[in-house]
Amino acid sequence: MKTKTTESEKPSITEQGILIIPFESDPRYHWWNGGQSLDDTLRELQVNGDVIARYCPCCVREN
């Protein structure tokens, strides 16, 4: 039985722009283990282009 994910178990971005993906988070965020891409996670978190460029420089899209 799956329990509800708490806020502390969800990916987040620190004030310094550091991506935190807790090990206890939903496995779909575990890019290192076949989960969704970092690009998808960052966009889901609605981060700015500078943060996306830090983690996925080839994923930055021009408007």
N, C-alpha and C positions, 0 to 999 in steps of 0.2 A: 504494500500500500504506500503510495507516494504522499509525502507530507507537503504542505504549502511551503514554498521557498520564502525565507525571510529576507528583509532588505540587506542584512549583513552577508547573505549568501549570493547576492547578485553582483555582477561586474559593476565597477564604478571607476571614475576618474578622480584623482586627487586634485587639489588646487594647483599643484605643480604640473598637471597634465600626465601623471603616471597612471597607467592602466592597471587595475587590480582585478584579477579573476580568481575568486576564492576556489580552492579545491572542492569545497562542498557545494559549489554552484551547479546549476543544471548542466549536465554533460554536453548539451549543445554548444555551450560557450568554450569547451575544452578543445581549442583549435589544435593542440598538440596531440590529441587523441581522436582525431577524425570529426571533431565538432565543426561548427560553422567557422568561416574565415574571420580573421581579426578585423578586416574591413567591414564585414557585416555586423560584428559586435559593436564596433566603434560607431557605425552609422545608427544602429539601434539605440545607442547611448546618446545620440545627437550631439556628438562632439564637434568642435570646429576643425577646419581644414589643417591647421597647424598640428593638432594632435594626430590626425589621420596621417599626415606626412611623416611624422616621427616614427610611427609604427609600420606604415605601409606606403613608402614613398612612391611606388609604382601605381598606387590606387588613387592618387589624388586626381580628381576630375575637375576640369575647367568648366566654369559656368558659361 
